[in-house]
Amino acid sequence: MDKLAILWTSENKETALNMVLMYTLKSNINKWWKTCSLITWGPSNQLVCKDPEVQEQIHLIMDAGVKVYACKRCAERYGLSDQLESLGIEVKLMGEPLTEFLQDDSCRVISI
């Protein structure tokens, strides 16, 4: 297993800063995984859009080479698609890509 996909669904800032974003960044910087992806889904999209500290961490993660995706349906429901895209996050339908991550024998998926 050499790929990691982190599915982030929580709007809890402490969880975001002290687990999701920290582990995502360190995993990529330290090359614990060949590739690392972060998927924001549901309420996490709201936190990303409203919190500058979380946005700063997202930018650090992207600058380190992590691909960050947002669930398009969730973003549309919250009216956040444009804001997420302006942060550099790829907003797309994520059902099929998530399923591919889950079915890929070389990938681990963490859901938080």
N, CA, C and O atoms as CSV, one atom per row, in Angstrom:
chain,resi,resn,atom,element,x,y,z
A,1,MET,N,N,0.850,-1.184,0.000
A,1,MET,CA,C,0.000,0.000,0.000
A,1,MET,C,C,0.889,1.239,0.000
A,1,MET,O,O,1.732,1.430,0.876
A,2,ASP,N,N,0.669,2.068,-1.011
A,2,ASP,CA,C,1.510,3.258,-1.091
A,2,ASP,C,C,0.734,4.543,-1.339
A,2,ASP,O,O,1.329,5.603,-1.531
A,3,LYS,N,N,-0.598,4.453,-1.337
A,3,LYS,CA,C,-1.427,5.634,-1.534
A,3,LYS,C,C,-2.325,5.838,-0.317
A,3,LYS,O,O,-2.748,4.885,0.338
A,4,LEU,N,N,-2.600,7.104,-0.039
A,4,LEU,CA,C,-3.492,7.441,1.066
A,4,LEU,C,C,-4.523,8.447,0.577
A,4,LEU,O,O,-4.188,9.432,-0.081
A,5,ALA,N,N,-5.777,8.183,0.907
A,5,ALA,CA,C,-6.857,9.133,0.671
A,5,ALA,C,C,-7.536,9.396,2.010
A,5,ALA,O,O,-7.951,8.462,2.696
A,6,ILE,N,N,-7.646,10.654,2.375
A,6,ILE,CA,C,-8.289,11.025,3.631
A,6,ILE,C,C,-9.633,11.665,3.300
A,6,ILE,O,O,-9.704,12.689,2.620
A,7,LEU,N,N,-10.688,11.042,3.795
A,7,LEU,CA,C,-12.043,11.551,3.619
A,7,LEU,C,C,-12.405,12.325,4.882
A,7,LEU,O,O,-12.538,11.739,5.957
A,8,TRP,N,N,-12.564,13.634,4.751
A,8,TRP,CA,C,-12.780,14.525,5.893
A,8,TRP,C,C,-14.205,15.049,5.839
A,8,TRP,O,O,-14.574,15.771,4.912
A,9,THR,N,N,-15.006,14.683,6.835
A,9,THR,CA,C,-16.424,15.054,6.836
A,9,THR,C,C,-16.836,15.914,8.030
A,9,THR,O,O,-17.978,16.369,8.090
A,10,SER,N,N,-15.949,16.140,8.958
A,10,SER,CA,C,-16.286,16.835,10.195
A,10,SER,C,C,-16.067,18.341,10.092
A,10,SER,O,O,-15.134,18.795,9.430
A,11,GLU,N,N,-16.924,19.106,10.744
A,11,GLU,CA,C,-16.745,20.558,10.818
A,11,GLU,C,C,-15.986,20.957,12.097
A,11,GLU,O,O,-15.831,22.145,12.382
A,12,ASN,N,N,-15.526,19.989,12.844
A,12,ASN,CA,C,-14.829,20.263,14.095
A,12,ASN,C,C,-13.423,20.805,13.816
A,12,ASN,O,O,-12.590,20.113,13.231
A,13,LYS,N,N,-13.172,22.031,14.233
A,13,LYS,CA,C,-11.889,22.681,13.951
A,13,LYS,C,C,-10.725,21.983,14.644
A,13,LYS,O,O,-9.655,21.829,14.055
A,14,GLU,N,N,-10.924,21.561,15.883
A,14,GLU,CA,C,-9.840,20.887,16.607
A,14,GLU,C,C,-9.426,19.607,15.897
A,14,GLU,O,O,-8.237,19.313,15.778
A,15,THR,N,N,-10.402,18.851,15.430
A,15,THR,CA,C,-10.104,17.630,14.679
A,15,THR,C,C,-9.385,17.978,13.383
A,15,THR,O,O,-8.441,17.296,12.984
A,16,ALA,N,N,-9.835,19.034,12.735
A,16,ALA,CA,C,-9.207,19.454,11.483
A,16,ALA,C,C,-7.737,19.810,11.689
A,16,ALA,O,O,-6.866,19.297,10.987
A,17,LEU,N,N,-7.466,20.685,12.649
A,17,LEU,CA,C,-6.100,21.172,12.849
A,17,LEU,C,C,-5.183,20.144,13.491
A,17,LEU,O,O,-4.008,20.053,13.135
A,18,ASN,N,N,-5.705,19.372,14.427
A,18,ASN,CA,C,-4.851,18.487,15.220
A,18,ASN,C,C,-4.831,17.034,14.759
A,18,ASN,O,O,-4.169,16.198,15.374
A,19,MET,N,N,-5.550,16.731,13.682
A,19,MET,CA,C,-5.461,15.400,13.103
A,19,MET,C,C,-5.439,15.478,11.588
A,19,MET,O,O,-4.409,15.216,10.966
A,20,VAL,N,N,-6.565,15.835,10.990
A,20,VAL,CA,C,-6.717,15.750,9.532
A,20,VAL,C,C,-5.622,16.519,8.800
A,20,VAL,O,O,-4.871,15.936,8.018
A,21,LEU,N,N,-5.528,17.795,9.044
A,21,LEU,CA,C,-4.601,18.637,8.298
A,21,LEU,C,C,-3.151,18.388,8.695
A,21,LEU,O,O,-2.263,18.400,7.842
A,22,MET,N,N,-2.907,18.164,9.972
A,22,MET,CA,C,-1.551,17.888,10.431
A,22,MET,C,C,-1.031,16.579,9.840
A,22,MET,O,O,0.079,16.528,9.310
A,23,TYR,N,N,-1.839,15.522,9.934
A,23,TYR,CA,C,-1.390,14.225,9.417
A,23,TYR,C,C,-1.240,14.258,7.894
A,23,TYR,O,O,-0.299,13.678,7.353
A,24,THR,N,N,-2.147,14.921,7.215
A,24,THR,CA,C,-2.050,15.019,5.757
A,24,THR,C,C,-0.745,15.690,5.353
A,24,THR,O,O,-0.033,15.194,4.480
A,25,LEU,N,N,-0.432,16.808,5.980
A,25,LEU,CA,C,0.795,17.532,5.662
A,25,LEU,C,C,2.032,16.702,5.987
A,25,LEU,O,O,2.919,16.555,5.146
A,26,LYS,N,N,2.095,16.165,7.190
A,26,LYS,CA,C,3.278,15.396,7.607
A,26,LYS,C,C,3.456,14.132,6.777
A,26,LYS,O,O,4.583,13.734,6.484
A,27,SER,N,N,2.346,13.496,6.396
A,27,SER,CA,C,2.418,12.291,5.567
A,27,SER,C,C,3.086,12.583,4.240
A,27,SER,O,O,3.893,11.794,3.748
A,28,ASN,N,N,2.744,13.723,3.668
A,28,ASN,CA,C,3.309,14.055,2.366
A,28,ASN,C,C,4.745,14.562,2.478
A,28,ASN,O,O,5.615,14.151,1.710
A,29,ILE,N,N,4.987,15.445,3.424
A,29,ILE,CA,C,6.345,15.989,3.600
A,29,ILE,C,C,7.340,14.876,3.916
A,29,ILE,O,O,8.446,14.854,3.376
A,30,ASN,N,N,6.945,13.958,4.789
A,30,ASN,CA,C,7.840,12.880,5.216
A,30,ASN,C,C,7.813,11.670,4.284
A,30,ASN,O,O,8.511,10.683,4.519
A,31,LYS,N,N,7.004,11.751,3.227
A,31,LYS,CA,C,6.914,10.688,2.224
A,31,LYS,C,C,6.539,9.339,2.828
A,31,LYS,O,O,7.073,8.299,2.443
A,32,TRP,N,N,5.606,9.379,3.785
A,32,TRP,CA,C,5.094,8.140,4.367
A,32,TRP,C,C,4.259,7.376,3.360
A,32,TRP,O,O,4.095,6.161,3.470
A,33,TRP,N,N,3.726,8.102,2.367
A,33,TRP,CA,C,2.921,7.514,1.295
A,33,TRP,C,C,3.434,8.055,-0.030
A,33,TRP,O,O,3.932,9.179,-0.097
A,34,LYS,N,N,3.314,7.257,-1.078
A,34,LYS,CA,C,3.731,7.710,-2.403
A,34,LYS,C,C,2.862,8.868,-2.872
A,34,LYS,O,O,3.369,9.847,-3.421
A,35,THR,N,N,1.549,8.759,-2.657
A,35,THR,CA,C,0.633,9.853,-2.966
A,35,THR,C,C,-0.345,10.020,-1.809
A,35,THR,O,O,-0.673,9.069,-1.100
A,36,CYS,N,N,-0.791,11.239,-1.646
A,36,CYS,CA,C,-1.731,11.553,-0.572
A,36,CYS,C,C,-2.778,12.516,-1.134
A,36,CYS,O,O,-2.446,13.524,-1.757
A,37,SER,N,N,-4.055,12.182,-0.899
A,37,SER,CA,C,-5.165,13.026,-1.344
A,37,SER,C,C,-6.057,13.340,-0.157
A,37,SER,O,O,-6.218,12.518,0.745
A,38,LEU,N,N,-6.631,14.525,-0.162
A,38,LEU,CA,C,-7.574,14.944,0.866
A,38,LEU,C,C,-8.901,15.272,0.197
A,38,LEU,O,O,-8.951,16.043,-0.761
A,39,ILE,N,N,-9.971,14.680,0.707
A,39,ILE,CA,C,-11.311,14.926,0.177
A,39,ILE,C,C,-12.138,15.606,1.257
A,39,ILE,O,O,-12.359,15.038,2.326
A,40,THR,N,N,-12.595,16.826,0.977
A,40,THR,CA,C,-13.513,17.498,1.901
A,40,THR,C,C,-14.926,17.140,1.461
A,40,THR,O,O,-15.260,17.195,0.277
A,41,TRP,N,N,-15.746,16.774,2.438
A,41,TRP,CA,C,-17.076,16.268,2.115
A,41,TRP,C,C,-18.035,16.755,3.196
A,41,TRP,O,O,-17.750,16.619,4.386
A,42,GLY,N,N,-19.137,17.305,2.800
A,42,GLY,CA,C,-20.150,17.738,3.760
A,42,GLY,C,C,-19.692,18.919,4.582
A,42,GLY,O,O,-19.182,19.899,4.039
A,43,PRO,N,N,-19.873,18.832,5.912
A,43,PRO,CA,C,-19.603,19.969,6.792
A,43,PRO,C,C,-18.160,20.479,6.784
A,43,PRO,O,O,-17.920,21.641,7.113
A,44,SER,N,N,-17.208,19.637,6.417
A,44,SER,CA,C,-15.826,20.127,6.367
A,44,SER,C,C,-15.684,21.260,5.353
A,44,SER,O,O,-14.850,22.148,5.529
A,45,ASN,N,N,-16.490,21.233,4.299
A,45,ASN,CA,C,-16.465,22.315,3.317
A,45,ASN,C,C,-16.818,23.658,3.966
A,45,ASN,O,O,-16.238,24.690,3.630
A,46,GLN,N,N,-17.763,23.632,4.886
A,46,GLN,CA,C,-18.149,24.867,5.574
A,46,GLN,C,C,-16.997,25.410,6.402
A,46,GLN,O,O,-16.729,26.611,6.394
A,47,LEU,N,N,-16.316,24.523,7.116
A,47,LEU,CA,C,-15.188,24.954,7.941
A,47,LEU,C,C,-14.078,25.536,7.077
A,47,LEU,O,O,-13.510,26.575,7.413
A,48,VAL,N,N,-13.768,24.882,5.981
A,48,VAL,CA,C,-12.728,25.377,5.079
A,48,VAL,C,C,-13.052,26.792,4.617
A,48,VAL,O,O,-12.171,27.651,4.577
A,49,CYS,N,N,-14.295,27.034,4.274
A,49,CYS,CA,C,-14.677,28.336,3.721
A,49,CYS,C,C,-14.761,29.448,4.752
A,49,CYS,O,O,-14.601,30.617,4.402
A,50,LYS,N,N,-15.006,29.119,6.001
A,50,LYS,CA,C,-15.196,30.189,6.986
A,50,LYS,C,C,-13.997,30.442,7.892
A,50,LYS,O,O,-13.974,31.447,8.602
A,51,ASP,N,N,-13.002,29.562,7.888
A,51,ASP,CA,C,-11.924,29.690,8.867
A,51,ASP,C,C,-10.571,29.962,8.203
A,51,ASP,O,O,-10.044,29.088,7.515
A,52,PRO,N,N,-9.997,31.155,8.396
A,52,PRO,CA,C,-8.712,31.503,7.778
A,52,PRO,C,C,-7.559,30.589,8.210
A,52,PRO,O,O,-6.670,30.304,7.408
A,53,GLU,N,N,-7.562,30.132,9.453
A,53,GLU,CA,C,-6.488,29.249,9.918
A,53,GLU,C,C,-6.541,27.906,9.183
A,53,GLU,O,O,-5.507,27.352,8.811
A,54,VAL,N,N,-7.733,27.403,8.983
A,54,VAL,CA,C,-7.900,26.154,8.231
A,54,VAL,C,C,-7.497,26.377,6.775
A,54,VAL,O,O,-6.843,25.521,6.178
A,55,GLN,N,N,-7.876,27.508,6.201
A,55,GLN,CA,C,-7.489,27.821,4.823
A,55,GLN,C,C,-5.974,27.872,4.674
A,55,GLN,O,O,-5.426,27.400,3.678
A,56,GLU,N,N,-5.303,28.446,5.665
A,56,GLU,CA,C,-3.836,28.509,5.645
A,56,GLU,C,C,-3.239,27.105,5.615
A,56,GLU,O,O,-2.299,26.841,4.867
A,57,GLN,N,N,-3.785,26.215,6.426
A,57,GLN,CA,C,-3.294,24.831,6.455
A,57,GLN,C,C,-3.580,24.108,5.138
A,57,GLN,O,O,-2.755,23.327,4.663
A,58,ILE,N,N,-4.727,24.365,4.561
A,58,ILE,CA,C,-5.064,23.774,3.261
A,58,ILE,C,C,-4.037,24.209,2.214
A,58,ILE,O,O,-3.586,23.392,1.410
A,59,HIS,N,N,-3.670,25.486,2.221
A,59,HIS,CA,C,-2.676,25.983,1.262
A,59,HIS,C,C,-1.316,25.333,1.493
A,59,HIS,O,O,-0.621,25.005,0.530
A,60,LEU,N,N,-0.923,25.141,2.751
A,60,LEU,CA,C,0.338,24.451,3.038
A,60,LEU,C,C,0.318,23.028,2.489
A,60,LEU,O,O,1.301,22.558,1.916
A,61,ILE,N,N,-0.795,22.360,2.667
A,61,ILE,CA,C,-0.947,20.987,2.184
A,61,ILE,C,C,-0.847,20.945,0.659
A,61,ILE,O,O,-0.146,20.102,0.099
A,62,MET,N,N,-1.544,21.850,0.001
A,62,MET,CA,C,-1.496,21.885,-1.467
A,62,MET,C,C,-0.100,22.246,-1.951
A,62,MET,O,O,0.374,21.686,-2.939
A,63,ASP,N,N,0.569,23.182,-1.265
A,63,ASP,CA,C,1.934,23.559,-1.641
A,63,ASP,C,C,2.899,22.393,-1.474
A,63,ASP,O,O,3.914,22.320,-2.167
A,64,ALA,N,N,2.588,21.483,-0.559
A,64,ALA,CA,C,3.427,20.300,-0.336
A,64,ALA,C,C,3.145,19.201,-1.357
A,64,ALA,O,O,3.830,18.178,-1.370
A,65,GLY,N,N,2.133,19.405,-2.222
A,65,GLY,CA,C,1.866,18.440,-3.279
A,65,GLY,C,C,0.659,17.554,-3.090
A,65,GLY,O,O,0.405,16.672,-3.910
A,66,VAL,N,N,-0.094,17.771,-2.020
A,66,VAL,CA,C,-1.306,16.982,-1.790
A,66,VAL,C,C,-2.412,17.502,-2.693
A,66,VAL,O,O,-2.623,18.711,-2.792
A,67,LYS,N,N,-3.114,16.597,-3.347
A,67,LYS,CA,C,-4.265,16.967,-4.165
A,67,LYS,C,C,-5.468,17.061,-3.241
A,67,LYS,O,O,-5.775,16.112,-2.520
A,68,VAL,N,N,-6.160,18.217,-3.260
A,68,VAL,CA,C,-7.322,18.441,-2.402
A,68,VAL,C,C,-8.562,18.545,-3.284
A,68,VAL,O,O,-8.613,19.321,-4.238
A,69,TYR,N,N,-9.555,17.738,-2.932
A,69,TYR,CA,C,-10.817,17.695,-3.654
A,69,TYR,C,C,-11.959,18.063,-2.708
A,69,TYR,O,O,-11.876,17.843,-1.499
A,70,ALA,N,N,-13.024,18.625,-3.277
A,70,ALA,CA,C,-14.255,18.866,-2.514
A,70,ALA,C,C,-15.393,18.191,-3.258
A,70,ALA,O,O,-15.461,18.229,-4.487
A,71,CYS,N,N,-16.277,17.581,-2.503
A,71,CYS,CA,C,-17.465,16.962,-3.081
A,71,CYS,C,C,-18.347,18.052,-3.693
A,71,CYS,O,O,-18.780,18.974,-3.002
A,72,LYS,N,N,-18.603,17.934,-4.988
A,72,LYS,CA,C,-19.380,18.947,-5.704
A,72,LYS,C,C,-20.813,19.052,-5.182
A,72,LYS,O,O,-21.315,20.158,-4.984
A,73,ARG,N,N,-21.468,17.931,-4.959
A,73,ARG,CA,C,-22.853,17.967,-4.483
A,73,ARG,C,C,-22.941,18.666,-3.130
A,73,ARG,O,O,-23.835,19.481,-2.904
A,74,CYS,N,N,-22.023,18.348,-2.244
A,74,CYS,CA,C,-22.022,18.990,-0.925
A,74,CYS,C,C,-21.753,20.485,-1.064
A,74,CYS,O,O,-22.431,21.310,-0.450
A,75,ALA,N,N,-20.764,20.820,-1.871
A,75,ALA,CA,C,-20.423,22.229,-2.069
A,75,ALA,C,C,-21.611,23.002,-2.634
A,75,ALA,O,O,-21.874,24.133,-2.225
A,76,GLU,N,N,-22.319,22.392,-3.567
A,76,GLU,CA,C,-23.503,23.044,-4.138
A,76,GLU,C,C,-24.601,23.211,-3.097
A,76,GLU,O,O,-25.245,24.259,-3.041
A,77,ARG,N,N,-24.819,22.198,-2.278
A,77,ARG,CA,C,-25.858,22.284,-1.237
A,77,ARG,C,C,-25.592,23.422,-0.271
A,77,ARG,O,O,-26.521,24.081,0.195
A,78,TYR,N,N,-24.316,23.652,0.032
A,78,TYR,CA,C,-23.956,24.725,0.951
A,78,TYR,C,C,-23.720,26.055,0.228
A,78,TYR,O,O,-23.512,27.082,0.875
A,79,GLY,N,N,-23.751,26.043,-1.090
A,79,GLY,CA,C,-23.489,27.260,-1.853
A,79,GLY,C,C,-22.037,27.697,-1.783
A,79,GLY,O,O,-21.751,28.894,-1.757
A,80,LEU,N,N,-21.110,26.732,-1.752
A,80,LEU,CA,C,-19.704,27.040,-1.525
A,80,LEU,C,C,-18.778,26.706,-2.692
A,80,LEU,O,O,-17.563,26.861,-2.573
A,81,SER,N,N,-19.324,26.256,-3.803
A,81,SER,CA,C,-18.472,25.803,-4.918
A,81,SER,C,C,-17.468,26.867,-5.354
A,81,SER,O,O,-16.276,26.585,-5.469
A,82,ASP,N,N,-17.939,28.074,-5.594
A,82,ASP,CA,C,-17.047,29.137,-6.066
A,82,ASP,C,C,-15.971,29.462,-5.041
A,82,ASP,O,O,-14.812,29.672,-5.399
A,83,GLN,N,N,-16.345,29.503,-3.786
A,83,GLN,CA,C,-15.375,29.834,-2.740
A,83,GLN,C,C,-14.312,28.740,-2.619
A,83,GLN,O,O,-13.127,29.044,-2.478
A,84,LEU,N,N,-14.724,27.476,-2.672
A,84,LEU,CA,C,-13.766,26.378,-2.606
A,84,LEU,C,C,-12.816,26.411,-3.806
A,84,LEU,O,O,-11.609,26.222,-3.657
A,85,GLU,N,N,-13.368,26.651,-4.983
A,85,GLU,CA,C,-12.523,26.739,-6.176
A,85,GLU,C,C,-11.548,27.903,-6.088
A,85,GLU,O,O,-10.412,27.800,-6.550
A,86,SER,N,N,-11.989,29.021,-5.493
A,86,SER,CA,C,-11.097,30.180,-5.363
A,86,SER,C,C,-9.929,29.892,-4.419
A,86,SER,O,O,-8.902,30.569,-4.470
A,87,LEU,N,N,-10.090,28.890,-3.561
A,87,LEU,CA,C,-9.011,28.471,-2.665
A,87,LEU,C,C,-8.064,27.479,-3.347
A,87,LEU,O,O,-7.063,27.067,-2.761
A,88,GLY,N,N,-8.383,27.103,-4.577
A,88,GLY,CA,C,-7.529,26.170,-5.308
A,88,GLY,C,C,-7.937,24.714,-5.149
A,88,GLY,O,O,-7.222,23.816,-5.593
A,89,ILE,N,N,-9.075,24.477,-4.522
A,89,ILE,CA,C,-9.569,23.115,-4.300
A,89,ILE,C,C,-10.354,22.686,-5.532
A,89,ILE,O,O,-11.166,23.444,-6.062
A,90,GLU,N,N,-10.102,21.466,-5.977
A,90,GLU,CA,C,-10.831,20.939,-7.133
A,90,GLU,C,C,-12.197,20.445,-6.677
A,90,GLU,O,O,-12.289,19.494,-5.901
A,91,VAL,N,N,-13.249,21.083,-7.156
A,91,VAL,CA,C,-14.619,20.729,-6.803
A,91,VAL,C,C,-15.144,19.804,-7.899
A,91,VAL,O,O,-15.257,20.196,-9.060
A,92,LYS,N,N,-15.465,18.563,-7.506
A,92,LYS,CA,C,-15.935,17.598,-8.496
A,92,LYS,C,C,-16.820,16.551,-7.835
A,92,LYS,O,O,-16.808,16.385,-6.615
A,93,LEU,N,N,-17.575,15.859,-8.646
A,93,LEU,CA,C,-18.384,14.755,-8.127
A,93,LEU,C,C,-17.430,13.699,-7.590
A,93,LEU,O,O,-16.563,13.220,-8.321
A,94,MET,N,N,-17.577,13.329,-6.323
A,94,MET,CA,C,-16.567,12.479,-5.677
A,94,MET,C,C,-17.015,11.048,-5.404
A,94,MET,O,O,-16.222,10.249,-4.907
A,95,GLY,N,N,-18.261,10.702,-5.714
A,95,GLY,CA,C,-18.719,9.340,-5.443
A,95,GLY,C,C,-17.882,8.293,-6.143
A,95,GLY,O,O,-17.421,7.340,-5.513
A,96,GLU,N,N,-17.681,8.458,-7.429
A,96,GLU,CA,C,-16.898,7.484,-8.191
A,96,GLU,C,C,-15.418,7.499,-7.803
A,96,GLU,O,O,-14.841,6.430,-7.602
A,97,PRO,N,N,-14.773,8.687,-7.689
A,97,PRO,CA,C,-13.367,8.674,-7.261
A,97,PRO,C,C,-13.171,8.059,-5.872
A,97,PRO,O,O,-12.189,7.352,-5.645
A,98,LEU,N,N,-14.091,8.320,-4.948
A,98,LEU,CA,C,-13.974,7.710,-3.619
A,98,LEU,C,C,-14.083,6.194,-3.729
A,98,LEU,O,O,-13.326,5.465,-3.088
A,99,THR,N,N,-15.018,5.724,-4.535
A,99,THR,CA,C,-15.166,4.283,-4.732
A,99,THR,C,C,-13.889,3.687,-5.322
A,99,THR,O,O,-13.473,2.598,-4.926
A,100,GLU,N,N,-13.272,4.386,-6.257
A,100,GLU,CA,C,-12.007,3.909,-6.835
A,100,GLU,C,C,-10.914,3.831,-5.777
A,100,GLU,O,O,-10.154,2.864,-5.741
A,101,PHE,N,N,-10.829,4.841,-4.915
A,101,PHE,CA,C,-9.857,4.783,-3.816
A,101,PHE,C,C,-10.120,3.557,-2.938
A,101,PHE,O,O,-9.191,2.834,-2.579
A,102,LEU,N,N,-11.388,3.329,-2.596
A,102,LEU,CA,C,-11.754,2.213,-1.717
A,102,LEU,C,C,-11.467,0.861,-2.358
A,102,LEU,O,O,-11.116,-0.090,-1.660
A,103,GLN,N,N,-11.610,0.765,-3.665
A,103,GLN,CA,C,-11.406,-0.504,-4.360
A,103,GLN,C,C,-9.953,-0.738,-4.764
A,103,GLN,O,O,-9.596,-1.843,-5.170
A,104,ASP,N,N,-9.125,0.276,-4.658
A,104,ASP,CA,C,-7.721,0.183,-5.056
A,104,ASP,C,C,-6.929,-0.531,-3.958
A,104,ASP,O,O,-6.819,-0.030,-2.839
A,105,ASP,N,N,-6.382,-1.698,-4.285
A,105,ASP,CA,C,-5.631,-2.486,-3.309
A,105,ASP,C,C,-4.349,-1.810,-2.838
A,105,ASP,O,O,-3.777,-2.208,-1.824
A,106,SER,N,N,-3.895,-0.796,-3.561
A,106,SER,CA,C,-2.669,-0.109,-3.148
A,106,SER,C,C,-2.962,1.176,-2.372
A,106,SER,O,O,-2.059,1.974,-2.120
A,107,CYS,N,N,-4.242,1.375,-1.991
A,107,CYS,CA,C,-4.649,2.614,-1.327
A,107,CYS,C,C,-5.314,2.332,0.017
A,107,CYS,O,O,-6.112,1.406,0.161
A,108,ARG,N,N,-4.965,3.139,0.969
A,108,ARG,CA,C,-5.654,3.161,2.265
A,108,ARG,C,C,-6.556,4.379,2.292
A,108,ARG,O,O,-6.188,5.444,1.796
A,109,VAL,N,N,-7.737,4.225,2.872
A,109,VAL,CA,C,-8.657,5.343,3.024
A,109,VAL,C,C,-8.936,5.529,4.511
A,109,VAL,O,O,-9.334,4.596,5.209
A,110,ILE,N,N,-8.720,6.750,4.974
A,110,ILE,CA,C,-9.042,7.132,6.347
A,110,ILE,C,C,-10.262,8.033,6.279
A,110,ILE,O,O,-10.299,8.963,5.473
A,111,SER,N,N,-11.244,7.777,7.100
A,111,SER,CA,C,-12.453,8.602,7.128
A,111,SER,C,C,-12.570,9.268,8.489
A,111,SER,O,O,-12.579,8.601,9.523
A,112,ILE,N,N,-12.659,10.601,8.474
A,112,ILE,CA,C,-12.705,11.360,9.722
A,112,ILE,C,C,-13.834,12.355,9.659
A,112,ILE,O,O,-14.052,13.102,10.612
